[in-house]
Structure formats: C-alpha cells, structure tokens
Amino acid sequence: MSQPKIAIVKCDRPEGNSSFIAGKFIHRADDVAKLKAAVKKAVELAIGSPDAIIKRGQKVLIKPNLAFQAPPESFAVVDPRMIEAVVSYFKENSQAGEIWVGDNPSLGMHVGRAKPAFHVSGMEEAAQRGGADKVIYFDETAVVEVEIPNAKVFKKAAIFKPVLDADVIINLPKMKVHIAGQVTLGLKNWNGIIPNVHPSAQQQAAHRIDLGQKMADLYRAVKADLTIVDGIIGMEGQGPHAGVPIEMNLVIAGADTVATDAVTSYVMGFEPIEIPAVRCAAAEGLGEMDVKKITVVGEPADAVRRFFRRPNDNPVGMYQGLTVYAQQTCPGCYVNVRGALDSFHNSGISMPEFLKERGEVVVVAGGLPDFDPQFAENKHLFICGDCWEYFPTAGNIREAAKVAKSVTYYPGCAPVYIFAQLNMDLQQLAKSGSVSPVAAAR
C-alpha cells in the first residue's frame, strides 16, 4: 500500500498580512493571486490535478471552517482570501459543473446562524468573487438521518442534505488550536456538517472526553475527497475563539484527511498522537497518523515547524471573586466554562468593578466533594450540566441554590453552549445586575 502524500507549500507573503494581523482586513487582488498560486501548487503536488477527484459536470462542495459569527480579524474563521483563491482555482482548473461553498457554524442559536456568519466573516463575498455558484447556509436546509456503522459514540448523524448531494467534497479548515481538542483541523471541521440541537445533541453532542472519538465516528459517515488547510495566518493560544494570530503563510493539502491533520499538527509543534481526533481515526484505520509513513512533498515539515502556544483548558483560578468548582467534572463542562471566561476576559469588563457593583460569582459542575453550600451565600450561582444531580454531593448544590443571590442553570451533557451563553450571561449581569429570566430558568 502506497504512503499518503501531503503537500506543504510556502506562500509568498501577502502584502495585506501586516494590517490584517494589526486588526484590519483589507482585500487585495494581488494577495489573492499569491494564495491562489500556493493552492495550485499544493493541490497539484498532492493529487496531480483537480481531474483526479472531479469529473465533468460534478457538483463540488467546499466546506470551510465557519466557526462562529466572527469577523476575519478574529482569526477564528477561514481567511476570506483563501476562500476566494480556492473557489477561483477549482472554477478555472476543474471540470466541475457547479461549485458550492457551505457550512453551519458552531452554537448557532447562541452565536449566530450561517447566513449572518457567512456575511460577517467575509466568506460569502469572497466565495462570490471567486465565482461560486452557490453559498449554502446549511442550517436552512434539510437533514438526512444516517446510521454510522462501527461508530463507537456518535452512532446516528443528521447530515445536511447538500453534503450528501455533492459529488466531491473539499474540506477547508483553518490552522488553529482548540481548548477541547488541542487543534481544530480537517476532522474537527466535520462538526459543521450536522445541526445544532439544543442542549446537547448532534453538533453539541459527545463533547465530553469522547470528542475525538465523535469526530472519528462522523468521518466514517462522509469523507472528504481533498483537504486544504488555510495556514496563512493561524491561531495559537486560547483557540478556537480567543487566541492570537501567528503568521505561517502555508497551504497544506492531501487526499487523506487524517494524514493531512497529522502533518499539520506536527507543523504546529504537536505530535499527532496528542490530537484525540487524529489518534482515534488512525487507530481505526481511517487514515495515517505516523509522519514517518507519510510522504511529505514541497517544504520539509521540520523546515516550517513552529511551536504554537497551547490552549489552557482549566477555568479554575482565573479571577478572584469568580470561583469555579470543578472537581469530579469532565471536559464537557470545564473546558467550555474556560472558553466562556476567555471571552469574558476579552470583553474588557473590569473584574474589580464587576465585583464591587454586582457581587461574587460561583460556577459549579459535576460532583463536588469539598464544596460547602454556604460558600454560595449571597453570590450569583451558575450550575452547569446534568451530572451534578447524580453525585452524592447533589444535596450540597441544591442547598447552595437556596442561599445564592441568583441561580442560573445550564442543562445538557455536555452543555457546550455555555461556551457562549455563560459569557453572555456574565456580561448581562455586569450590565444590568441580573441574568435574563429565560437564562436563569434554563
């Protein structure tokens, strides 16, 4: 069996990168041309020609990482220049009958549906400039229930119909770190092919310690024909939403998504076995993880390797006066509490002023053998998840709810939406002194 081939291509530095990293995205045709040349080289090194995967008249879906309703300057979403370059390249160099661009962002009911997310990110305009025949808001389309044979934790997927209607799928993730999965690349990008179902189903399902296995399971249902990684400006630190940009100017491509993720994570300073989705998929024979068994063409991986700042997933001790109790708690709660607190930190709200005006906050999740309910007296209490009710210490949390100044519940296992909702509720508390009744009754 031949080794998978992964191309690493260095892009000539786009002139607009400096202003982009400084906080202002400016579209320049010459920058898009540079990215397009790098995409061309990467695709042709990896698979020889678009004709290797696209036959005359076929419908081609490009699935980017439209993570949130966020602007390009967030670096949480694929670079609009890369969208334009990829669409334009395949429009001009393949026999495709139609080229679509489509996605469904994370936590849609909390941080924006696909339509506004495509607009705010600049991706819709970029896709249109590139010549896309359709921009598809997945969350406005039908889903098809699909049983996944041999899946371990995610056994039934509601897959958006355009994904199944496409003849060819091009996976277009961004090179960035992720507090719940170390990195979010091609495998993790597949979370966008299923809908948001509140509080903890489909896209939000299996976000406990089983997230990597979920992505391996989902990859069994639908495979990409080609994965192209947007490595122009990546994200390090508190990804996928609150990190900082890191300039790489790379395009990485391959037909084997697992191998592409393995090589990209290695370029980011990780060992592929550290990445749960890659590890689980490789262990099940869905692709190659061992970099020594992957043929890397173009730039040598070690020549472009950088050690990205890794995300910290622990929310304990971030603020004096905002206490997180997470003792017998899985990543489904504590990682997403950390994500919410990272966003709250970036909001610019002064914590000393918050404490002075609104009082202290206590966030709890899971079993808490050392939690004294009186600690929550006259404080704002936020209770995360479902499992706390099944621990012997559930009575302590119920007692805490009786003496707290206010109580907000976040049901679900895992309640991934707290990643956004807890931050919004804290900001609302800072602004008005209370959390909305709908939030408190959740």
N, C-alpha and C positions, 0 to 999 in steps of 0.2 A: 504494500500500500504506500503510495507516494505521500510525502510530507505536505501539509498545508503550506501555502505560500502567502506571506503577508508583506505588503509593501509599506515602507516608511519613506515619505518624500518631504524634503525641506522646501518650504515655500519662500520665494523671495519676499522680504519683509514688506508688508503693505504700508504705504505712507500714512494711512489713517490710524494705524495702531496706537500711536502716541496719544492722540486726542481721545481715542476710544478708551484706553486704559485710564486716562485722566478724567473720564466721566462723560464724554460727548461722542456719540456715534455719528460719523459723517459718511454718507455713501459716496464712493469714488469709483468710477468705471475702471480706472487703471488698477485699483486694488482687486476688484472682482476678476479682472483678467489674470492677475497673478495667482489667485486662488484657483481659477479655472484651469490654468496650466498645471498646477500641482495636482488637482483632481485627475486630470487627463493622464498624467504620468503615473499616479498611484493606481488608477484603475487598470491601465494597460500593463503595468508591471505585475499586478496581482492576478488578473484573469485574461490578459492578452488583448481583449477587445470587448466593447459592450455586446457585440454579437454572440459572445459566449453565453450570455444569460438572457438576452432579449431577442425574440424573433419578430418578424414583420407583423405589425398590427397589434401587438400585445399591449395590454394595459399595465403601466408601471406605477407603482405606489412608492413614493419617497416618504419615509416615516421619520421625521426629525424628533429631537428632544425638545418638546414644548412644555417644559416642566411646570411652569406656573404662569399666571398673568403677570408678566415681568418684562421690563424693557431690555433692550440689548445690553445696556450698560450694567445690568445685574450680573452678567456672565453666567446666569443660571440656565440660559436657553442657547440654542444653536445660533451662531453668528449669522445674521441675515446675508452677509456677503457669501457665506458658504452655501446657503440655500440657493441663492441666485446662481452661483457657479455650478453647483451640482445639477440643478434643473437645466440650465443652459447647455451644459456639456452633453447630457443624455438627449436633450431635444435635438441637438445638432449632429450627434455622432452615433445614434442608435436608430433602429427600425421601429421604435415604439409607435403604436397608434395613438396612445394618449399617455400623458404624464400627469399624475396626481400628486399632491402634497397633502397629507392629512395626519391629524393627531388628536389626542384628548389629554389635556393637562391634568396633573395631579390635583386631588382635592377640589374638584370643580365647583361644588356648592359653597365652598369656603373661600377660595382664592381665584375664582373666575372661570367661566366656561371657555370652550375652544374658540368661539368667534372673537370675543374681546381679547383673548390671549394671543391669537394669531395677529390681531391688529397691533396691540401694544408692543409685542416683540419685534415688529417689523418684518416678520416672516411672510405674511400674506403679500405685502407689497413686493418683497424680494422674489417670491415664487412667481408672481405675475411678471416682473421684469425679466425673469429667466425664461418665460414662455410656458409656464404650467397651464395645462388645460383645465384643471380643477384644483381649488383649495377646498378640502373637505373637513368640516367640523364634525369629527366622529360622534360627539355627544348629541348631534342632531340626526343621526342615522340609526337604523335598526341594528339589533344584535342577533347573533345566531348562537344558540346553546350548543356547546361542543364538549363531548366527553373526551378526556385525555387518557389514553391507555398508558398503563405503567406509571402514572403520576403517583407521587407519594403524599403530598399535602394539598395540592391545588388540582383537584380531580375533574372539575367541571368549569369551563370558562364561557362567559358570554362575550363572544368576539364580535367587534364591529364588522358589519357586513362588507364594507369596502375593502377591508383587509383580506377577506376570503374571495372577494370578486376580482382582486388584482391577479394578474398572471405572473408578475415579477414584483418582488419587494426589495427595496433598497433601504437599509437601516442606517440612519444618520444621527448617531449620538454625539454628545459633547464630551470632551476630555475634562472630567471634573471628579472631585472627591465627594463622598456621601457619608453622612454620620451613621446611616443604618447598614451600609454595605461596603464600606471602605472607598469604593469608586462606583460611579454610575456610568456604564458604557453600553455596549450593544445589548447584552442580556437584560439589564435593568430597564433599558429603554422600551422593552416589550410591555411594561406595565401600562403603557398608553394605548394598547390595542383592546383593552377591556374597560368597562364603565366604572364610574364612581357610584358605589352603592352604600349609602349611609346606614348604620355607623361603621360596619366593619366587614363588608363583603366585596367580592370581585377586586377592583383596583386596590381597595383598602384592606383586603383580606391577607391573612398569612404574613403579617408584618411583625411577627414576634422574632424568635431566634430562627424561625423557619423561612425567612425572606429569601435567602439564597436558593433554597430548595424550591420555593414557589417559582422563581424565575427559570430554573431548570425545567420544572414541570411545564410551564407556559411555553417554553421554547419547543417542547415536543409537539405542541399543537400547531404552531406555524413557524416556519424557518425563513430567515432572510436569504435571498439569493446573493446579496453582497452587503457588506458592512463598510461604511466610510466614516471614519472618526474625524470630527471637527476638532483639530488640535492647534488651531491658530492662536487663540488666547484661551487657556484653560482656567480652571478654578482650583485653588488649593485652600486649606484651612477648613472653615466651618461650612463645607458644602452639604447639600446641594444648593443652598439658598443664601447663605450669609458668609461665604468665603471671599477670597480676594483673587484678582486676576494674576495669572502667570503666563507670560508670553513664551510660546513654543514654536509657532509658525510651522506646524507639522500637519500633514494629512496622512492617515494610516488606513489602509484598506485591505480587505481579504474576503474570500468567499466563506470561510469558516468563522462564524461569529465568536465562538469560544476561543479560537486561536487569536483572533483579532483583539479580543478583550485581554487575553493573556499577555500579548506583546505590548499592548497599550499600557496596561497596568505596570508592566516591567519598566517601560519608558518613564512612568510616573514615579518610580522609585519603590514600587511594591514587588514582592514575589507573588506570582499568580496564585499560589496556594493560599495566600492571605485573603483572597477575594471569594466570599462564600458562593456567589452565583457561578463563578468560573470553576471553583472546586467541585461543586455539586454536579454541574453539567458535564465536566470532564470525567468525573467518577462514573457517570452513567453512559459514557461512550458517545456523548453528543458533540464532541469536538476535542481538539488537542489543547492541553494546558502547558505541557513541558516545552519551554522555549527552545531547548536543545533539539527537539523533534519538529521544530517549525523552521521552514526556510524563510529567512528574512531577506528581502531584496530592497535595493535603494540604499538608504542610510543605515549603517550598523546601529542596532538598538543601543549599544553602550555609548556610541558617539553622541547620541542626542538625549541620553537619560538624565533626568533631573529628579531630585528627591522632593516631591510635593509635601508641603506641610499637611500633616494628617489631621482629620477631624477628631475632636474630643466629644464623645457621646454621653458624658456624665454630667447631669444637671445639678449635682449636689454642691453646695457652697459657692454658687455664682454670685449671690447677693447677700449682704447682711440684711436681715429683716424679710427675706423671701426664702423660706425654708422648704426644701424638698425632702420628703421622707420616701425613700425607695430602697427598701431592704430586700424583701423577697419579691422581686419585681423583674419582669423580663424586658428586653429591649423595646417591645411594642409600646410600652408606656414611657420608660425613662429616656429613650432616645428622642422620642417626639416631644417630651417636655423640654429636653435640651434644645431642640430645634426652635421651639416657641420662645424660649428665653434668649436664644441668639438673636431672633428677630426683634424681641422686645428691647434688647440691648441696643440694636441698631436704630431703634425708633428715636433715640435722642432724649427720651424721658429721664429726668433726674431721679434716681432712686431715693436719695435722701429727702427730696421734696415730696416724692410719692409717699414715703413712709410717714412723713410729718403730716401730710394732708389726708391720707386715706387709711393709714394703719398697716400692720404687717400682713403678710400673705403666707399661707401654708398650702403646699401641694403634696398630695399623698397618692400612693398607688400600691397595689398588691398587699402582701402580708407585712405587718409592722410589729414585730415582737417587742420593740423597745419604744413604742410610741405612747406617750402619755396624753390622753384626750384633753386634759386641762391646758396643754400647750397651745391648743387652737382657740382658747377662750378669747373672745372679742377680736378675733382675726378673721380675715377672709380665707375661707377654706375651699380648695378646688380638689375634687375627688375624681381620679382618673381610672377608667376601665371597669371591667366587670368582676375580675377575680378576687378583689378585696373581700367580697361578700362570702367567699368560700374558705377563707382562712380563719383559724381560731381567734384571730385578733379583730375580726369584723366588728365586734361589740365596741371596741375602742373607737373605731371610726364613726360609728353611729352616735356614740356619746360625744365625740368631738363636734359632730354636726349640730348637736343640741346647744352647745355653748359658743359656737362660732358667730361672728358678726354677720357673715353671709356664707352661703353654701352653693357651690356650682358643681353639678355632676356631668361627667363625660362618659357615657356608656359605650360599650364596644370592646371587642378583643380581636385585634388591638385597636384602640381608638386613634388611628393615625391622624385624624382630622385635628387633634389637639395641637399638632404641629403649627396649624394656622389659627385655630379657634382660641386656644389659650392665650396666644399673643394678642389677638383682637380683644378678648375679654379683659386682659390686663390693661390694655390701652384705654378701653372704655371705662374701666374702673378709675384710671388716672384722670380721665377727662371729666366724668360725671359723678364719681363717688359710688357708683353701683354697676353691677353687671345686668344686662337686659334680662327680663323675666323669662324669655324663651331660653336663653343660655342657662340660666340657673335651674330651670326645670328639666334640662336635657337628661 
